[in-house]
Amino acid sequence: MNTHDSNTRTTSLSHRSLIHRARAALRRRFDVSAGHDAGMSTVEYAVGTIAAAAFGAVLYTVVSGDSIPDALGGIIEQALNTSV
């Protein structure tokens, strides 16, 4: 075995070690960043549910008032009484 072969193997091993350490560091960084974001979707669903419930309450209040049923009744009555 000559010195060139020995240096090539050492360089190859150091590159493999470097790649292994880089992959391990990226994996750790990904695991940490993914861990902090895990509860985010739950919060988004909760806010969306509250917004939908609030919208439903407002819509129910508007529709159950006197003006909307009277307006719809007037539109239907006008449509039925129209001569063609």
C-alpha positions as protocol buffer text, in pm:
chain_id: "A"
residue {
  index: 1
  type: MET
  ca { x: 0 y: 0 z: 0 }
}
residue {
  index: 2
  type: ASN
  ca { x: 150 y: 333 z: -93 }
}
residue {
  index: 3
  type: THR
  ca { x: 100 y: 673 z: 70 }
}
residue {
  index: 4
  type: HIS
  ca { x: -139 y: 795 z: -202 }
}
residue {
  index: 5
  type: ASP
  ca { x: -383 y: 506 z: -139 }
}
residue {
  index: 6
  type: SER
  ca { x: -369 y: 572 z: 234 }
}
residue {
  index: 7
  type: ASN
  ca { x: -441 y: 942 z: 188 }
}
residue {
  index: 8
  type: THR
  ca { x: -728 y: 866 z: -49 }
}
residue {
  index: 9
  type: ARG
  ca { x: -888 y: 630 z: 201 }
}
residue {
  index: 10
  type: THR
  ca { x: -845 y: 882 z: 484 }
}
residue {
  index: 11
  type: THR
  ca { x: -997 y: 1155 z: 271 }
}
residue {
  index: 12
  type: SER
  ca { x: -1283 y: 927 z: 171 }
}
residue {
  index: 13
  type: LEU
  ca { x: -1349 y: 840 z: 536 }
}
residue {
  index: 14
  type: SER
  ca { x: -1339 y: 1204 z: 641 }
}
residue {
  index: 15
  type: HIS
  ca { x: -1588 y: 1292 z: 363 }
}
residue {
  index: 16
  type: ARG
  ca { x: -1819 y: 1012 z: 475 }
}
residue {
  index: 17
  type: SER
  ca { x: -1789 y: 1127 z: 834 }
}
residue {
  index: 18
  type: LEU
  ca { x: -1863 y: 1485 z: 732 }
}
residue {
  index: 19
  type: ILE
  ca { x: -2166 y: 1377 z: 528 }
}
residue {
  index: 20
  type: HIS
  ca { x: -2290 y: 1162 z: 816 }
}
residue {
  index: 21
  type: ARG
  ca { x: -2254 y: 1451 z: 1063 }
}
residue {
  index: 22
  type: ALA
  ca { x: -2426 y: 1693 z: 823 }
}
residue {
  index: 23
  type: ARG
  ca { x: -2719 y: 1456 z: 774 }
}
residue {
  index: 24
  type: ALA
  ca { x: -2748 y: 1405 z: 1150 }
}
residue {
  index: 25
  type: ALA
  ca { x: -2745 y: 1782 z: 1208 }
}
residue {
  index: 26
  type: LEU
  ca { x: -3012 y: 1838 z: 943 }
}
residue {
  index: 27
  type: ARG
  ca { x: -3224 y: 1559 z: 1090 }
}
residue {
  index: 28
  type: ARG
  ca { x: -3197 y: 1716 z: 1438 }
}
residue {
  index: 29
  type: ARG
  ca { x: -3284 y: 2059 z: 1301 }
}
residue {
  index: 30
  type: PHE
  ca { x: -3585 y: 1920 z: 1112 }
}
residue {
  index: 31
  type: ASP
  ca { x: -3706 y: 1730 z: 1417 }
}
residue {
  index: 32
  type: VAL
  ca { x: -3684 y: 2043 z: 1632 }
}
residue {
  index: 33
  type: SER
  ca { x: -3858 y: 2266 z: 1378 }
}
residue {
  index: 34
  type: ALA
  ca { x: -4131 y: 2010 z: 1314 }
}
residue {
  index: 35
  type: GLY
  ca { x: -4184 y: 1968 z: 1687 }
}
residue {
  index: 36
  type: HIS
  ca { x: -4255 y: 2338 z: 1742 }
}
residue {
  index: 37
  type: ASP
  ca { x: -4508 y: 2343 z: 1461 }
}
residue {
  index: 38
  type: ALA
  ca { x: -4701 y: 2036 z: 1574 }
}
residue {
  index: 39
  type: GLY
  ca { x: -4970 y: 2225 z: 1768 }
}
residue {
  index: 40
  type: MET
  ca { x: -5016 y: 2491 z: 1505 }
}
residue {
  index: 41
  type: SER
  ca { x: -5280 y: 2309 z: 1305 }
}
residue {
  index: 42
  type: THR
  ca { x: -5484 y: 2246 z: 1621 }
}
residue {
  index: 43
  type: VAL
  ca { x: -5485 y: 2618 z: 1698 }
}
residue {
  index: 44
  type: GLU
  ca { x: -5583 y: 2699 z: 1341 }
}
residue {
  index: 45
  type: TYR
  ca { x: -5872 y: 2453 z: 1355 }
}
residue {
  index: 46
  type: ALA
  ca { x: -5987 y: 2601 z: 1687 }
}
residue {
  index: 47
  type: VAL
  ca { x: -5982 y: 2957 z: 1551 }
}
residue {
  index: 48
  type: GLY
  ca { x: -6161 y: 2845 z: 1235 }
}
residue {
  index: 49
  type: THR
  ca { x: -6429 y: 2667 z: 1440 }
}
residue {
  index: 50
  type: ILE
  ca { x: -6484 y: 2974 z: 1657 }
}
residue {
  index: 51
  type: ALA
  ca { x: -6508 y: 3195 z: 1347 }
}
residue {
  index: 52
  type: ALA
  ca { x: -6759 y: 2957 z: 1185 }
}
residue {
  index: 53
  type: ALA
  ca { x: -6969 y: 2948 z: 1502 }
}
residue {
  index: 54
  type: ALA
  ca { x: -6966 y: 3329 z: 1524 }
}
residue {
  index: 55
  type: PHE
  ca { x: -7065 y: 3356 z: 1157 }
}
residue {
  index: 56
  type: GLY
  ca { x: -7345 y: 3106 z: 1215 }
}
residue {
  index: 57
  type: ALA
  ca { x: -7472 y: 3305 z: 1513 }
}
residue {
  index: 58
  type: VAL
  ca { x: -7474 y: 3628 z: 1312 }
}
residue {
  index: 59
  type: LEU
  ca { x: -7644 y: 3458 z: 1019 }
}
residue {
  index: 60
  type: TYR
  ca { x: -7909 y: 3304 z: 1247 }
}
residue {
  index: 61
  type: THR
  ca { x: -7975 y: 3644 z: 1408 }
}
residue {
  index: 62
  type: VAL
  ca { x: -8017 y: 3810 z: 1068 }
}
residue {
  index: 63
  type: VAL
  ca { x: -8237 y: 3536 z: 922 }
}
residue {
  index: 64
  type: SER
  ca { x: -8455 y: 3497 z: 1230 }
}
residue {
  index: 65
  type: GLY
  ca { x: -8527 y: 3872 z: 1238 }
}
residue {
  index: 66
  type: ASP
  ca { x: -8846 y: 4015 z: 1090 }
}
residue {
  index: 67
  type: SER
  ca { x: -8697 y: 4179 z: 782 }
}
residue {
  index: 68
  type: ILE
  ca { x: -8557 y: 3870 z: 605 }
}
residue {
  index: 69
  type: PRO
  ca { x: -8867 y: 3645 z: 626 }
}
residue {
  index: 70
  type: ASP
  ca { x: -9087 y: 3941 z: 522 }
}
residue {
  index: 71
  type: ALA
  ca { x: -8859 y: 4018 z: 226 }
}
residue {
  index: 72
  type: LEU
  ca { x: -8848 y: 3651 z: 118 }
}
residue {
  index: 73
  type: GLY
  ca { x: -9226 y: 3624 z: 155 }
}
residue {
  index: 74
  type: GLY
  ca { x: -9271 y: 3936 z: -58 }
}
residue {
  index: 75
  type: ILE
  ca { x: -9041 y: 3800 z: -329 }
}
residue {
  index: 76
  type: ILE
  ca { x: -9224 y: 3466 z: -337 }
}
residue {
  index: 77
  type: GLU
  ca { x: -9566 y: 3632 z: -339 }
}
residue {
  index: 78
  type: GLN
  ca { x: -9461 y: 3864 z: -622 }
}
residue {
  index: 79
  type: ALA
  ca { x: -9327 y: 3571 z: -822 }
}
residue {
  index: 80
  type: LEU
  ca { x: -9650 y: 3373 z: -776 }
}
residue {
  index: 81
  type: ASN
  ca { x: -9872 y: 3669 z: -869 }
}
residue {
  index: 82
  type: THR
  ca { x: -9681 y: 3759 z: -1186 }
}
residue {
  index: 83
  type: SER
  ca { x: -9877 y: 3699 z: -1505 }
}
residue {
  index: 84
  type: VAL
  ca { x: -9694 y: 3545 z: -1792 }
}
